Amino acid sequence: MSRLKGKRALVVGAGSGIGRGVVEAFVAEGAILSALELDPNKCERLEADLSISVICGDATSWSDTAQAVDSLVQNHGGIDILVQCVGLFDFYRGLKELTEEDLNQAFDEAFTINVMSHLISVKSALPALTESKGNVILTASTSSFYPGRGGILYVASKFAVRGIVTSLAHELAPEIRVNAVAPGGTVGTDLRGLRGLGLGDRSLGESPDRAAEIAARSPLGVALTPADISESFVFLASDAARGMTGRFLHPDGGVPAK
């Protein structure tokens, strides 16, 4: 298949989970890929497995993000697609469970990584995307629409991503389309916890019986994988979605029907 043949794409947060799934799907669809990833080991695996250009850097860093953008522009003449998959989780911590110190330490971290990194990516790629009349796909969540799928900091930050999509779709039209994918629980991710809550070494994907838990709360009884979720990104990135902006695709097993 070649729905993205020749399209130049930058995937931010590409090393594992949904980001890695998007990279693999885009390569299979003929896209020219560049990636920004924080973890050096994941960077090495991306380069070895997929032979793509990888910048090992921090998505909350203006200079690292600019380097990733400049690499794709210099090597391939521009950017057609920007995908942002960066995020951290709070493991369902409610406000009543958080101390004042917890909030002071974790709030800035949650919003810098889950929200500001998206703005940094879009701002950095804006000239190239404007020139190509390209499109942006951010990673939202069921937590961008419903409570109970995360704690107070995660849900609040994901609602902010929803606001970014809506606002940027309005601001950047007609030159740039801005959409998002809002997955439900996903098997095989490495979504890490907030360090400010002492959760930095904890991975949501390593939770016991994760697949069974996801399937049990899904009306369709499915536990979707990054490969499943990546199909929504491919569609939004393709010309088949050329009439869509400010929209969210929801590969979540039917959450509204619960």
Residue frames relative to the residue before (quaternion, step in Angstrom):
aa qw qx qy qz dx dy dz
M 1.0000 0.0000 0.0000 0.0000 0.00 0.00 0.00
S 0.0911 -0.8186 0.5668 0.0197 3.59 -1.11 0.58
R 0.1137 0.8342 -0.5293 0.1049 3.55 0.84 0.95
L 0.7627 0.3004 -0.1692 0.5471 3.58 1.21 -0.46
K 0.2201 0.8239 -0.5036 0.1385 3.59 1.20 0.40
G 0.8469 0.1405 -0.1421 0.4927 3.53 -0.80 1.11
K 0.5094 0.6363 -0.4327 0.3852 3.60 1.24 -0.10
R 0.3047 -0.7557 0.5583 0.1558 3.56 -0.95 0.94
A 0.0079 -0.8418 0.5345 -0.0747 3.57 -0.46 1.24
L 0.1584 -0.7363 0.6501 0.1008 3.52 -1.16 0.79
V 0.1063 -0.7820 0.6133 0.0321 3.56 -0.79 1.10
V 0.1746 -0.7928 0.5814 0.0545 3.56 -0.63 1.20
G 0.7706 0.1815 -0.1914 0.5801 3.57 -0.64 1.15
A 0.2688 0.8481 -0.4083 0.2046 3.52 1.06 0.94
G 0.5551 0.7181 -0.3404 0.2457 3.56 1.22 -0.34
S 0.8143 0.0344 0.0065 0.5794 3.59 1.10 -0.48
G 0.7953 0.3406 -0.2129 0.4540 3.55 -1.33 0.04
I 0.8413 -0.1158 0.1025 0.5180 3.54 -1.02 -0.86
G 0.6293 0.5449 -0.3440 0.4344 3.61 0.95 -0.78
R 0.6638 0.4795 -0.2973 0.4909 3.57 0.94 -0.87
G 0.6295 0.5375 -0.3321 0.4522 3.58 1.01 -0.76
V 0.6395 0.5194 -0.3146 0.4715 3.56 1.03 -0.82
V 0.6384 0.5275 -0.3289 0.4539 3.58 0.91 -0.89
E 0.6806 0.4903 -0.2950 0.4575 3.58 0.82 -0.98
A 0.6666 0.4987 -0.3032 0.4637 3.59 0.95 -0.85
F 0.6597 0.5082 -0.3130 0.4567 3.59 0.94 -0.85
V 0.6250 0.5238 -0.3334 0.4732 3.60 0.99 -0.80
A 0.6660 0.5089 -0.2986 0.4565 3.58 0.92 -0.91
E 0.7074 0.4458 -0.2479 0.4892 3.57 1.16 -0.62
G 0.6398 -0.5986 0.3012 0.3764 3.57 1.26 0.29
A 0.4360 0.7049 -0.4627 0.3144 3.60 1.22 0.19
I 0.3891 -0.6496 0.5964 0.2664 3.53 -1.35 0.41
L 0.1385 -0.8669 0.4788 0.0086 3.54 -0.36 1.28
S 0.0095 0.7116 -0.7018 -0.0335 3.46 -1.36 0.65
A 0.1508 -0.8141 0.5592 0.0415 3.57 -1.05 0.74
L 0.1786 -0.7228 0.6538 0.1346 3.51 -1.32 0.55
E 0.0974 0.7968 -0.5823 0.1284 3.57 -0.69 1.12
L 0.4586 -0.7212 0.4641 0.2328 3.57 -0.98 0.93
D 0.7193 0.4694 -0.2473 0.4485 3.58 0.87 -1.02
P 0.4313 -0.7271 0.4644 0.2637 3.65 -0.56 1.10
N 0.6426 0.5231 -0.3353 0.4483 3.61 0.99 -0.74
K 0.6560 0.4913 -0.3069 0.4839 3.57 1.02 -0.77
C 0.5914 0.5590 -0.3567 0.4588 3.58 1.11 -0.67
E 0.6665 0.5061 -0.2991 0.4584 3.57 0.88 -0.95
R 0.6701 0.4955 -0.3104 0.4572 3.59 0.92 -0.85
L 0.6219 0.5378 -0.3463 0.4518 3.60 1.00 -0.75
E 0.6840 0.4850 -0.2871 0.4632 3.56 0.86 -0.95
A 0.6900 0.4877 -0.2843 0.4530 3.57 0.93 -0.90
D 0.7362 0.4481 -0.2407 0.4464 3.58 0.88 -0.93
L 0.8322 0.2482 -0.0743 0.4903 3.56 0.94 -0.89
S 0.3220 -0.7877 0.4770 0.2199 3.59 1.28 -0.08
I 0.4165 0.6741 -0.4949 0.3567 3.56 0.88 0.99
S 0.5691 -0.5736 0.4572 0.3717 3.56 -1.29 0.27
V 0.0293 -0.8113 0.5829 -0.0341 3.58 -0.71 1.09
I 0.1708 -0.7341 0.6498 0.0981 3.54 -0.97 0.97
C 0.2369 -0.7676 0.5809 0.1315 3.56 -0.68 1.09
G 0.3797 0.7243 -0.4814 0.3154 3.56 -0.17 1.29
D 0.6016 -0.5925 0.4411 0.3042 3.51 -1.43 0.12
A 0.4134 -0.7346 0.4879 0.2268 3.59 -0.75 1.07
T 0.6444 0.4835 -0.3390 0.4859 3.61 1.23 -0.16
S 0.5906 0.5481 -0.3589 0.4710 3.58 1.32 0.10
W 0.4395 -0.6924 0.5065 0.2660 3.57 -0.78 1.02
S 0.6892 0.4910 -0.3000 0.4404 3.60 0.87 -0.89
D 0.6558 0.4992 -0.3229 0.4652 3.61 0.95 -0.79
T 0.6596 0.4994 -0.3066 0.4706 3.56 0.98 -0.84
A 0.6331 0.5224 -0.3271 0.4683 3.58 0.99 -0.79
Q 0.6241 0.5401 -0.3378 0.4524 3.58 1.03 -0.75
A 0.6598 0.5037 -0.3069 0.4656 3.58 0.98 -0.86
V 0.6435 0.5084 -0.3118 0.4798 3.57 1.01 -0.82
D 0.6839 0.4990 -0.2885 0.4473 3.58 0.82 -1.03
S 0.6109 0.5650 -0.3510 0.4294 3.59 1.04 -0.74
L 0.6955 0.4599 -0.2780 0.4769 3.58 0.87 -0.93
V 0.6546 0.5132 -0.3143 0.4575 3.58 0.97 -0.84
Q 0.6969 0.4781 -0.2834 0.4533 3.59 0.86 -0.92
N 0.7285 0.4436 -0.2443 0.4614 3.57 0.97 -0.85
H 0.8271 0.1939 -0.0653 0.5234 3.58 1.05 -0.72
G 0.6089 -0.6495 0.3191 0.3249 3.57 1.22 0.34
G 0.8188 -0.1383 0.0815 0.5512 3.60 1.19 0.06
I 0.3516 -0.6874 0.5852 0.2478 3.53 -1.39 -0.19
D 0.2011 -0.7812 0.5828 0.0979 3.55 -0.91 0.96
I 0.8048 0.1456 -0.0222 0.5750 3.57 1.07 -0.79
L 0.0680 -0.7579 0.6475 0.0401 3.55 -1.01 0.90
V 0.0497 -0.7786 0.6256 0.0007 3.55 -0.84 1.06
Q 0.1025 -0.7967 0.5952 0.0244 3.59 -0.89 0.97
C 0.0186 -0.8379 0.5424 -0.0576 3.57 -0.58 1.23
V 0.4175 0.7434 -0.4444 0.2748 3.61 1.24 0.22
G 0.2749 0.7681 -0.5556 0.1609 3.59 -1.02 0.76
L 0.1634 -0.7360 0.6427 0.1357 3.53 -1.35 0.36
F 0.3605 -0.7495 0.5322 0.1581 3.57 -1.21 0.64
D 0.3390 -0.7549 0.5259 0.1965 3.59 -1.20 0.50
F 0.3836 -0.7620 0.4508 0.2627 3.58 1.33 0.17
Y 0.7142 -0.5426 0.2420 0.3701 3.49 0.80 1.24
R 0.3313 0.7531 -0.5109 0.2492 3.63 1.11 0.49
G 0.2587 -0.7756 0.5616 0.1270 3.56 -0.71 1.13
L 0.6888 -0.4867 0.3350 0.4201 3.56 -1.25 0.33
K 0.6472 0.5386 -0.3216 0.4332 3.60 1.00 -0.79
E 0.6712 0.4951 -0.2914 0.4685 3.58 1.19 -0.51
L 0.6728 0.5177 -0.2923 0.4404 3.59 1.19 -0.44
T 0.3589 -0.7044 0.5707 0.2219 3.54 -1.01 0.86
E 0.6709 -0.4548 0.3741 0.4507 3.58 -1.28 0.12
E 0.6407 0.5238 -0.3212 0.4605 3.58 1.02 -0.80
D 0.6109 0.5522 -0.3422 0.4525 3.60 1.02 -0.83
L 0.6850 0.4898 -0.2862 0.4572 3.55 0.84 -1.01
N 0.6503 0.5221 -0.3211 0.4488 3.58 0.93 -0.86
Q 0.7188 0.4494 -0.2497 0.4680 3.56 0.96 -0.87
A 0.7819 0.3998 -0.1876 0.4400 3.58 0.89 -0.91
F 0.5656 0.6233 -0.4047 0.3575 3.61 1.06 -0.57
D 0.6969 0.4656 -0.2871 0.4638 3.58 0.74 -1.03
E 0.6288 0.5383 -0.3340 0.4508 3.57 1.02 -0.78
A 0.6729 0.5078 -0.2995 0.4468 3.58 0.84 -1.00
F 0.7439 0.4114 -0.2389 0.4694 3.58 0.82 -0.94
T 0.5940 0.5424 -0.3757 0.4602 3.60 1.13 -0.47
I 0.7443 0.4053 -0.2293 0.4787 3.58 0.83 -0.96
N 0.7579 0.4091 -0.2230 0.4566 3.60 0.81 -0.95
V 0.7739 0.3050 -0.1615 0.5311 3.60 1.16 -0.50
M 0.7274 0.4489 -0.2700 0.4432 3.59 0.56 -1.13
S 0.6188 0.5530 -0.3630 0.4236 3.61 0.97 -0.71
H 0.6117 0.5358 -0.3510 0.4643 3.60 1.09 -0.63
L 0.6698 0.4923 -0.3000 0.4681 3.58 0.94 -0.88
I 0.6212 0.5361 -0.3370 0.4616 3.58 1.02 -0.76
S 0.6603 0.5150 -0.3113 0.4493 3.59 0.90 -0.91
V 0.6958 0.4687 -0.2843 0.4641 3.57 0.82 -0.99
K 0.6542 0.5187 -0.3178 0.4495 3.59 0.88 -0.92
S 0.6719 0.5128 -0.2984 0.4433 3.58 0.92 -0.91
A 0.7439 0.4013 -0.2109 0.4910 3.58 1.02 -0.81
L 0.4132 0.7727 -0.4319 0.2136 3.58 1.27 -0.24
P 0.6697 0.4863 -0.3435 0.4439 3.66 0.75 -0.80
A 0.6787 0.4874 -0.2944 0.4638 3.58 0.93 -0.91
L 0.6651 0.4949 -0.3070 0.4674 3.60 0.97 -0.80
T 0.6205 0.5328 -0.3428 0.4622 3.59 1.05 -0.70
E 0.6595 0.5171 -0.3058 0.4518 3.56 0.95 -0.89
S 0.7492 0.3967 -0.2164 0.4842 3.60 0.96 -0.86
K 0.3065 -0.7328 0.5182 0.3171 3.58 1.31 -0.33
G 0.2042 0.8438 -0.4600 0.1865 3.48 0.98 1.03
N 0.3729 -0.7253 0.5254 0.2426 3.53 -1.25 -0.37
V 0.3138 -0.7332 0.5879 0.1350 3.49 -1.28 0.71
I 0.0406 -0.7669 0.6399 0.0257 3.56 -1.05 0.82
L 0.1309 -0.7923 0.5945 0.0410 3.56 -0.56 1.20
T 0.4045 -0.6899 0.5414 0.2596 3.56 -1.27 0.39
A 0.1094 -0.7637 0.6359 0.0182 3.51 -0.55 1.26
S 0.3301 -0.7256 0.5684 0.2036 3.61 -1.09 -0.62
T 0.6052 -0.4725 0.4492 0.4568 3.55 -1.27 0.08
S 0.6085 0.5608 -0.3421 0.4451 3.58 1.21 -0.52
S 0.5550 0.5724 -0.4015 0.4507 3.59 1.28 -0.04
F 0.7671 0.3412 -0.1550 0.5207 3.58 1.31 -0.30
Y 0.8107 0.1964 -0.0596 0.5483 3.60 1.08 -0.70
P 0.4419 -0.6593 0.5278 0.3024 3.61 -1.14 0.55
G 0.7115 0.5078 -0.3209 0.3647 3.53 -1.34 0.07
R 0.6504 0.5048 -0.3197 0.4690 3.59 1.26 -0.11
G 0.7618 0.0574 -0.0610 0.6424 3.53 1.36 0.21
G 0.5857 -0.5657 0.4320 0.3876 3.54 -1.29 -0.03
I 0.7885 -0.3615 0.2232 0.4447 3.54 -1.33 -0.03
L 0.6991 0.4665 -0.2939 0.4552 3.63 0.88 -0.83
Y 0.6612 0.5008 -0.3153 0.4611 3.58 0.94 -0.81
V 0.6741 0.4882 -0.3035 0.4638 3.58 0.84 -0.97
A 0.6556 0.5106 -0.3199 0.4551 3.60 0.89 -0.87
S 0.6744 0.4856 -0.3048 0.4653 3.59 0.92 -0.85
K 0.6754 0.4827 -0.3053 0.4665 3.59 1.01 -0.69
F 0.5790 0.5236 -0.3782 0.4977 3.59 1.15 -0.44
A 0.6149 0.5409 -0.3458 0.4580 3.59 1.07 -0.66
V 0.6184 0.5261 -0.3426 0.4727 3.60 1.03 -0.73
R 0.6085 0.5406 -0.3416 0.4698 3.57 1.04 -0.75
G 0.6630 0.4987 -0.3019 0.4697 3.58 0.97 -0.80
I 0.6129 0.5470 -0.3468 0.4525 3.58 1.04 -0.74
V 0.6576 0.5172 -0.3128 0.4497 3.57 0.88 -0.95
T 0.6805 0.4950 -0.2892 0.4564 3.57 0.84 -0.99
S 0.6974 0.4798 -0.2759 0.4553 3.58 0.88 -0.95
L 0.6985 0.4661 -0.2856 0.4618 3.59 0.87 -0.92
A 0.5860 0.5618 -0.3796 0.4438 3.60 1.06 -0.62
H 0.6617 0.4892 -0.2899 0.4886 3.56 1.05 -0.81
E 0.7058 0.4894 -0.2729 0.4333 3.57 0.82 -1.03
L 0.7906 0.3899 -0.1770 0.4377 3.58 0.80 -1.00
A 0.4946 0.6223 -0.4526 0.4042 3.61 1.22 -0.05
P 0.6175 -0.1532 -0.7653 -0.0981 1.58 -2.15 1.26
E 0.4822 0.7130 -0.4265 0.2780 3.61 1.23 -0.13
I 0.8212 0.1519 -0.0266 0.5494 3.59 0.88 -0.94
R 0.3002 -0.7208 0.5960 0.1873 3.56 -0.99 0.87
V 0.0735 -0.7851 0.6145 0.0231 3.59 -1.05 0.79
N 0.1088 0.7872 -0.5931 0.1289 3.55 -0.57 1.21
A 0.2165 -0.7749 0.5763 0.1432 3.57 -1.27 0.00
V 0.2925 -0.6799 0.6368 0.2158 3.50 -1.38 0.37
A 0.1359 -0.7970 0.5875 0.0341 3.56 -0.88 1.02
P 0.0950 -0.8394 0.5336 0.0398 3.59 0.25 1.23
G 0.4067 -0.6182 0.5944 0.3148 3.48 -1.37 0.25
G 0.7790 -0.2534 0.2257 0.5272 3.56 -1.19 -0.47
T 0.1181 -0.8140 0.5687 0.0022 3.55 -0.91 0.99
V 0.4057 -0.7019 0.5358 0.2359 3.56 -0.95 0.92
G 0.8278 0.3050 -0.1788 0.4356 3.57 -1.17 0.56
T 0.4760 0.6390 -0.4728 0.3762 3.58 1.12 0.54
D 0.2791 -0.7183 0.6000 0.2147 3.54 -1.33 0.19
L 0.1384 0.8149 -0.5433 0.1468 3.55 0.91 0.99
R 0.2175 -0.8240 0.5175 0.0772 3.55 -0.38 1.29
G 0.5275 -0.6430 0.4660 0.3019 3.52 -1.30 0.41
L 0.6282 -0.5333 0.4180 0.3824 3.53 -1.33 0.30
R 0.4466 -0.7022 0.4881 0.2630 3.56 -0.80 1.01
G 0.6243 0.5676 -0.3316 0.4221 3.58 1.10 -0.68
L 0.6946 0.3936 -0.2627 0.5418 3.56 1.30 -0.25
G 0.5423 -0.6397 0.3854 0.3849 3.57 1.28 0.24
L 0.5481 0.6458 -0.3610 0.3901 3.58 1.23 0.45
G 0.3424 0.8068 -0.4436 0.1870 3.58 1.29 0.13
D 0.7148 0.4297 -0.2534 0.4900 3.60 1.12 -0.57
R 0.5964 0.5745 -0.3569 0.4322 3.56 1.27 -0.02
S 0.1495 -0.7925 0.5890 0.0522 3.57 -0.92 0.97
L 0.4767 -0.6888 0.4655 0.2859 3.57 -0.78 1.04
G 0.6448 0.5530 -0.3227 0.4174 3.58 1.05 -0.71
E 0.6783 0.4798 -0.2869 0.4769 3.56 1.23 -0.38
S 0.3744 0.7265 -0.4945 0.2958 3.61 1.25 0.18
P 0.5420 -0.6346 0.4325 0.3412 3.62 -0.94 0.83
D 0.8568 0.0644 -0.0704 0.5067 3.56 -1.06 0.86
R 0.1307 0.8405 -0.5141 0.1103 3.58 1.08 0.76
A 0.6753 0.4989 -0.3095 0.4464 3.60 0.83 -0.92
A 0.6645 0.4991 -0.3067 0.4640 3.58 0.94 -0.85
E 0.6301 0.5378 -0.3255 0.4559 3.57 1.04 -0.79
I 0.6664 0.4966 -0.3026 0.4666 3.59 0.90 -0.92
A 0.6733 0.5037 -0.2995 0.4508 3.57 0.86 -0.96
A 0.6551 0.5423 -0.3165 0.4202 3.59 0.99 -0.84
R 0.7425 0.3833 -0.2307 0.4986 3.61 1.05 -0.63
S 0.5851 0.5669 -0.3641 0.4512 3.57 1.30 0.12
P 0.4878 -0.6676 0.4695 0.3096 3.64 -0.79 0.92
L 0.7044 0.4360 -0.2665 0.4926 3.59 1.09 -0.63
G 0.4127 -0.7414 0.4490 0.2799 3.58 1.27 -0.10
V 0.5222 0.6349 -0.4117 0.3933 3.58 1.11 0.65
A 0.1975 -0.7156 0.6541 0.1449 3.52 -1.31 0.51
L 0.2090 -0.8338 0.5023 0.0936 3.55 -0.12 1.30
T 0.3485 -0.7283 0.5622 0.1790 3.53 -1.21 0.69
P 0.6792 -0.4543 0.3567 0.4530 3.61 -1.23 0.13
A 0.6146 0.5413 -0.3540 0.4517 3.60 1.05 -0.67
D 0.6275 0.5189 -0.3338 0.4749 3.61 1.03 -0.73
I 0.6894 0.4946 -0.2811 0.4485 3.55 0.83 -1.03
S 0.6292 0.5845 -0.3392 0.3840 3.59 0.99 -0.83
E 0.5604 0.6114 -0.3962 0.3939 3.60 1.14 -0.50
S 0.6258 0.5288 -0.3417 0.4604 3.60 1.07 -0.65
F 0.6351 0.5154 -0.3234 0.4759 3.58 1.06 -0.73
V 0.6353 0.5286 -0.3341 0.4532 3.58 0.95 -0.84
F 0.6552 0.5129 -0.3194 0.4535 3.58 0.88 -0.89
L 0.6957 0.4725 -0.2875 0.4584 3.61 0.79 -0.97
A 0.6599 0.5081 -0.3025 0.4635 3.58 1.11 -0.64
S 0.6636 0.5468 -0.2945 0.4171 3.57 1.15 -0.59
D 0.6466 -0.5213 0.3934 0.3942 3.54 -1.31 0.25
A 0.5158 0.6389 -0.4196 0.3869 3.59 1.22 -0.26
A 0.7232 0.3905 -0.2251 0.5233 3.60 1.21 -0.51
R 0.2900 0.8131 -0.4760 0.1678 3.60 1.20 0.34
G 0.6964 0.4469 -0.2755 0.4893 3.59 1.22 -0.33
M 0.6253 0.5486 -0.3249 0.4500 3.58 1.28 0.23
T 0.2065 0.7316 -0.6405 0.1086 3.54 -1.04 0.88
G 0.7807 0.2783 -0.2440 0.5035 3.55 -1.14 0.70
R 0.5570 0.6279 -0.3622 0.4053 3.58 1.26 0.38
F 0.2508 -0.7455 0.6038 0.1294 3.53 -1.34 0.48
L 0.1918 -0.7336 0.6382 0.1328 3.56 -1.00 0.86
H 0.2191 -0.8224 0.5236 0.0395 3.55 -0.93 1.00
P 0.0374 0.7861 -0.6143 0.0572 3.60 0.13 1.22
D 0.2756 0.8052 -0.4573 0.2581 3.56 0.37 1.31
G 0.5730 -0.6155 0.3812 0.3841 3.58 1.21 0.25
G 0.6628 -0.5438 0.3082 0.4123 3.59 1.19 0.32
V 0.0937 0.8562 -0.5045 0.0603 3.60 1.10 0.65
P 0.6781 0.4976 -0.3368 0.4232 3.69 0.78 -0.81
A 0.6610 0.5194 -0.3092 0.4446 3.58 1.18 -0.45
K 0.4560 0.7088 -0.4377 0.3131 3.60 1.29 -0.12
